[in-house]
């Protein structure tokens, strides 16, 4: 399962993400991971969440981010949900075809490994392409 939360800056995406992360820690039977840019969630999420600061790693492309996610899972098969906050800030690209390809890869990885993904994207939801909109 892949879910995308999309909206302009200040539209409440991160607040919604925090609520979903904290809910997941009490309902999931495995580990919950949140990939963020900077330590902004540290005081808002439950202490059992594994926070990963993308700034500590060079996640400059979707291929690198795919490898990073695969590596997280390879090191811990008990991960049940991965949250990615501010995808377009972690991998600095405009929402377009590359984002659609990445989301499709997440969907395949999700189905293969039984992991849920929730992703926030800072952009106007009305401008989303069909390949992104299908994950709303």
KEKOLLUM-15007 format. One record per residue: x, y, z of N, C-alpha, C in turn. Coordinates in pm, whole numbers. Each point is the difference from the previous one (the first is absolute). Layout:
BEGIN
{{X,Y,Z},{X,Y,Z},{X,Y,Z}}
...
This chain:
BEGIN
{{83,-117,0},{-83,117,0},{88,124,0}}
{{-30,92,-88},{69,128,-6},{-107,108,9}}
{{23,95,91},{-91,113,15},{81,127,-15}}
{{-53,95,-78},{65,129,-19},{-87,108,61}}
{{64,86,80},{-64,119,54},{68,117,-71}}
{{-79,75,-75},{58,106,-83},{-71,131,27}}
{{76,107,7},{-57,132,19},{109,104,5}}
{{-41,124,-9},{95,110,5},{54,17,142}}
{{110,72,12},{61,26,129},{-104,66,92}}
{{-8,-51,123},{-94,55,97},{-139,-61,-5}}
{{-20,-104,-82},{-133,-59,-14},{-29,-109,103}}
{{96,-30,89},{-25,-98,106},{49,-141,-29}}
{{84,-15,-102},{49,-134,-35},{79,-64,114}}
{{92,77,59},{85,-56,104},{-82,-35,124}}
{{-96,83,36},{-88,-30,114},{-76,-129,-25}}
{{-52,-16,-120},{-71,-124,-36},{95,-119,7}}
{{123,19,-48},{101,-105,4},{32,-39,144}}
{{16,98,88},{29,-28,141},{-111,-83,62}}
{{-124,37,-27},{-114,-77,52},{3,-144,-51}}
{{28,-18,-128},{6,-135,-58},{116,-81,57}}
{{114,65,21},{117,-69,57},{-33,-48,141}}
{{-55,88,82},{-32,-37,138},{-110,-106,7}}
{{-91,3,-93},{-103,-103,-7},{62,-134,-40}}
{{92,3,-95},{63,-123,-49},{78,-70,110}}
{{65,75,88},{81,-63,105},{-88,-82,94}}
{{-128,38,15},{-86,-77,88},{-80,-109,-72}}
{{-6,5,-132},{-79,-100,-72},{84,-99,-81}}
{{122,37,-35},{85,-88,-80},{65,-105,89}}
{{23,-118,-57},{66,-108,73},{148,-10,-31}}
{{57,104,-55},{141,0,-35},{59,137,25}}
{{113,25,-61},{70,127,18},{-52,104,-98}}
{{-6,123,47},{-44,113,-81},{120,93,-15}}
{{27,40,-125},{114,86,-31},{-52,128,-63}}
{{59,112,38},{-34,128,-62},{129,62,-54}}
{{1,25,-130},{113,66,-65},{-40,147,-16}}
{{81,87,55},{-31,143,-4},{125,77,-39}}
{{-17,124,-30},{113,88,-31},{18,94,118}}
{{100,-25,81},{21,76,122},{-75,-65,115}}
{{31,39,123},{-62,-65,117},{-129,67,46}}
{{-89,35,-92},{-119,76,38},{-108,-83,69}}
{{-1,-131,-18},{-105,-84,58},{36,-56,138}}
{{122,17,43},{52,-69,116},{-85,17,126}}
{{-58,117,19},{-79,24,122},{-149,-28,-18}}
{{-41,-30,-122},{-143,-18,-28},{-43,-146,-18}}
{{96,-89,-21},{-37,-140,-23},{41,-87,119}}
{{-67,-111,13},{26,-95,107},{146,-45,-2}}
{{54,-26,117},{142,-34,10},{35,-136,-64}}
{{-98,-82,-29},{28,-130,-64},{17,11,-152}}
{{-24,117,-56},{16,20,-144},{148,14,-31}}
{{44,-67,-104},{140,13,-44},{5,119,-95}}
{{57,112,48},{13,120,-83},{133,-4,-75}}
{{-6,27,-128},{120,4,-83},{8,140,-60}}
{{108,71,28},{22,132,-56},{70,-16,-135}}
{{-72,29,-107},{54,-16,-136},{121,89,-24}}
{{14,107,79},{116,88,-15},{131,-71,36}}
{{-8,-106,77},{120,-73,40},{49,-94,-109}}
{{-79,-14,-106},{34,-90,-110},{-13,79,-130}}
{{68,-41,-101},{-7,70,-129},{-110,-63,-85}}
{{-125,36,30},{-115,-56,-73},{-39,97,-111}}
{{91,22,-91},{-17,104,-101},{-75,-44,-126}}
{{-35,-128,-7},{-76,-47,-117},{-96,-109,45}}
{{-97,-29,-86},{-95,-105,34},{66,-137,2}}
{{100,-22,-85},{71,-128,4},{69,-21,134}}
{{61,105,52},{67,-9,131},{-105,-24,109}}
{{-112,71,-6},{-106,-18,100},{-57,-141,-7}}
{{-16,-56,-118},{-47,-138,-13},{97,-95,69}}
{{129,16,-26},{101,-84,63},{-1,16,151}}
{{-21,122,47},{-5,27,143},{-118,-73,64}}
{{-116,8,-63},{-120,-67,53},{20,-151,-2}}
{{53,-52,-109},{27,-144,-8},{99,-42,108}}
{{100,83,26},{97,-30,105},{-61,2,139}}
{{-91,95,24},{-71,2,128},{-74,-131,21}}
{{-71,-42,-103},{-78,-123,11},{92,-122,13}}
{{109,-2,-74},{92,-114,7},{61,-14,138}}
{{15,112,71},{58,-7,134},{-104,-28,107}}
{{-131,11,-36},{-106,-24,98},{-127,-41,-74}}
{{-23,-131,-9},{-117,-51,-71},{-130,23,76}}
{{9,56,121},{-120,26,80},{-58,139,-22}}
{{53,76,-96},{-56,132,-31},{-134,-21,-70}}
{{-103,66,54},{-133,-13,-58},{-50,128,-66}}
{{60,114,35},{-48,127,-56},{117,97,-7}}
{{15,64,-116},{102,103,-19},{-72,128,-40}}
{{28,106,74},{-52,132,-30},{113,83,-59}}
{{-28,70,-108},{99,88,-63},{-60,140,-1}}
{{57,88,82},{-51,136,10},{77,92,-93}}
{{-72,75,-80},{58,98,-93},{89,-64,-106}}
{{-58,-89,-78},{74,-71,-104},{75,95,-92}}
{{-63,110,-40},{64,91,-95},{112,82,63}}
{{14,-5,132},{114,64,66},{112,-102,23}}
{{-36,-126,21},{101,-105,17},{71,-23,-133}}
{{-79,-19,-106},{55,-11,-136},{-49,125,-74}}
{{88,97,-18},{-44,130,-51},{-37,-1,-149}}
{{-123,-41,-28},{-53,6,-137},{-145,48,8}}
{{-45,57,-108},{-141,40,-10},{-85,-125,-20}}
{{-121,-1,58},{-89,-115,-22},{-27,-18,-150}}
{{43,-110,-53},{-17,-29,-142},{18,-147,-25}}
{{45,-36,-119},{13,-141,-36},{91,-80,93}}
{{109,61,49},{90,-73,90},{-70,-39,129}}
{{-85,88,51},{-75,-30,122},{-97,-114,-25}}
{{-64,0,-116},{-94,-107,-34},{71,-135,-7}}
{{117,-3,-60},{78,-124,-10},{40,-47,139}}
{{42,93,87},{37,-36,136},{-119,-56,77}}
{{-116,64,-11},{-119,-49,71},{-41,-138,-49}}
{{13,-24,-130},{-30,-133,-54},{97,-103,57}}
{{128,37,13},{99,-90,60},{-38,-28,146}}
{{-41,105,74},{-43,-19,139},{-117,-98,7}}
{{-93,13,-93},{-117,-89,-1},{43,-146,-20}}
{{90,-23,-94},{51,-135,-24},{75,-52,122}}
{{87,83,58},{75,-39,120},{-95,-29,115}}
{{-104,80,12},{-101,-17,104},{-70,-135,-13}}
{{-43,-32,-121},{-71,-126,-22},{91,-120,21}}
{{124,10,-45},{95,-110,12},{38,-27,144}}
{{16,106,80},{53,-15,136},{-101,29,110}}
{{-125,24,-37},{-106,24,97},{32,118,93}}
{{38,112,-61},{32,123,72},{-92,110,-52}}
{{-48,84,91},{-79,116,-39},{92,121,-13}}
{{-32,89,-93},{73,124,-17},{-97,117,0}}
{{36,104,73},{-75,125,-3},{101,110,-31}}
{{-32,81,-100},{93,100,-53},{-69,136,-5}}
{{71,105,44},{-52,134,-20},{79,67,-112}}
{{-73,78,-81},{59,75,-110},{-51,143,9}}
{{91,96,2},{-37,141,5},{-20,53,-141}}
{{-125,3,-42},{-36,53,-131},{-152,12,-5}}
{{-48,75,-93},{-143,20,-17},{-66,-131,-43}}
{{-90,-48,82},{-67,-128,-27},{-76,2,-133}}
{{-53,115,-37},{-76,7,-125},{90,-16,-123}}
{{131,17,17},{94,-14,-110},{60,-141,-9}}
{{-43,-89,89},{56,-136,3},{-35,-76,-127}}
{{97,-71,-50},{-21,-85,-117},{-74,-127,44}}
{{-58,-70,-94},{-79,-119,31},{82,-106,74}}
{{129,-13,-35},{85,-98,64},{25,28,147}}
{{-22,123,44},{10,36,142},{-139,-4,63}}
{{-96,51,-72},{-138,11,52},{-59,-136,40}}
{{43,-105,-64},{-55,-133,32},{34,-46,141}}
{{96,68,65},{39,-37,136},{-62,89,106}}
{{-91,92,-38},{-66,85,99},{-97,-82,83}}
